[in-house]
Amino acid sequence: MRIVRKVSQYFYPQKQTQVMNEGWATFWHYTILNHLYDEAW
């Protein structure tokens, strides 16, 4: 079980970074598409 815990601790920051990147991608996707829609592009 100790090995599983060590591996989980190793990958935890990478998972946090992935979630943060996906959040930013979603935010900008939403922002840009709404801007284009408002301009009737």
ChimeraX commands (.cxc) that place a marker at each C-alpha (Angstrom):
marker #1 position 0.00,0.00,0.00 radius 0.5
marker #1 position 2.91,2.34,0.62 radius 0.5
marker #1 position 3.91,2.16,-3.05 radius 0.5
marker #1 position 0.40,3.11,-4.19 radius 0.5
marker #1 position 0.46,6.08,-1.83 radius 0.5
marker #1 position 3.86,7.23,-3.09 radius 0.5
marker #1 position 2.74,6.99,-6.71 radius 0.5
marker #1 position -0.44,8.91,-5.91 radius 0.5
marker #1 position 1.57,11.64,-4.20 radius 0.5
marker #1 position 3.85,11.86,-7.23 radius 0.5
marker #1 position 1.01,12.33,-9.72 radius 0.5
marker #1 position -1.20,14.61,-7.58 radius 0.5
marker #1 position 0.41,17.93,-8.69 radius 0.5
marker #1 position 0.20,16.84,-12.33 radius 0.5
marker #1 position -3.51,16.15,-11.90 radius 0.5
marker #1 position -4.00,19.57,-10.31 radius 0.5
marker #1 position -2.24,21.21,-13.25 radius 0.5
marker #1 position -4.39,19.31,-15.73 radius 0.5
marker #1 position -7.58,20.40,-13.97 radius 0.5
marker #1 position -6.38,24.02,-13.90 radius 0.5
marker #1 position -5.51,23.94,-17.63 radius 0.5
marker #1 position -8.89,22.44,-18.51 radius 0.5
marker #1 position -10.59,25.14,-16.46 radius 0.5
marker #1 position -8.75,27.91,-18.29 radius 0.5
marker #1 position -9.47,26.29,-21.66 radius 0.5
marker #1 position -13.17,26.10,-20.83 radius 0.5
marker #1 position -13.22,29.72,-19.64 radius 0.5
marker #1 position -11.55,31.08,-22.77 radius 0.5
marker #1 position -13.61,28.89,-25.09 radius 0.5
marker #1 position -16.78,30.24,-23.49 radius 0.5
marker #1 position -15.52,33.84,-23.51 radius 0.5
marker #1 position -14.38,33.84,-27.15 radius 0.5
marker #1 position -17.50,32.12,-28.47 radius 0.5
marker #1 position -19.78,34.51,-26.60 radius 0.5
marker #1 position -17.82,37.47,-27.92 radius 0.5
marker #1 position -18.13,36.18,-31.49 radius 0.5
marker #1 position -21.83,35.47,-30.99 radius 0.5
marker #1 position -22.44,38.98,-29.63 radius 0.5
marker #1 position -20.79,40.43,-32.73 radius 0.5
marker #1 position -22.94,38.15,-34.91 radius 0.5
marker #1 position -19.86,36.71,-36.56 radius 0.5
marker link #1:1,2 radius 0.2
marker link #1:2,3 radius 0.2
marker link #1:3,4 radius 0.2
marker link #1:4,5 radius 0.2
marker link #1:5,6 radius 0.2
marker link #1:6,7 radius 0.2
marker link #1:7,8 radius 0.2
marker link #1:8,9 radius 0.2
marker link #1:9,10 radius 0.2
marker link #1:10,11 radius 0.2
marker link #1:11,12 radius 0.2
marker link #1:12,13 radius 0.2
marker link #1:13,14 radius 0.2
marker link #1:14,15 radius 0.2
marker link #1:15,16 radius 0.2
marker link #1:16,17 radius 0.2
marker link #1:17,18 radius 0.2
marker link #1:18,19 radius 0.2
marker link #1:19,20 radius 0.2
marker link #1:20,21 radius 0.2
marker link #1:21,22 radius 0.2
marker link #1:22,23 radius 0.2
marker link #1:23,24 radius 0.2
marker link #1:24,25 radius 0.2
marker link #1:25,26 radius 0.2
marker link #1:26,27 radius 0.2
marker link #1:27,28 radius 0.2
marker link #1:28,29 radius 0.2
marker link #1:29,30 radius 0.2
marker link #1:30,31 radius 0.2
marker link #1:31,32 radius 0.2
marker link #1:32,33 radius 0.2
marker link #1:33,34 radius 0.2
marker link #1:34,35 radius 0.2
marker link #1:35,36 radius 0.2
marker link #1:36,37 radius 0.2
marker link #1:37,38 radius 0.2
marker link #1:38,39 radius 0.2
marker link #1:39,40 radius 0.2
marker link #1:40,41 radius 0.2
view
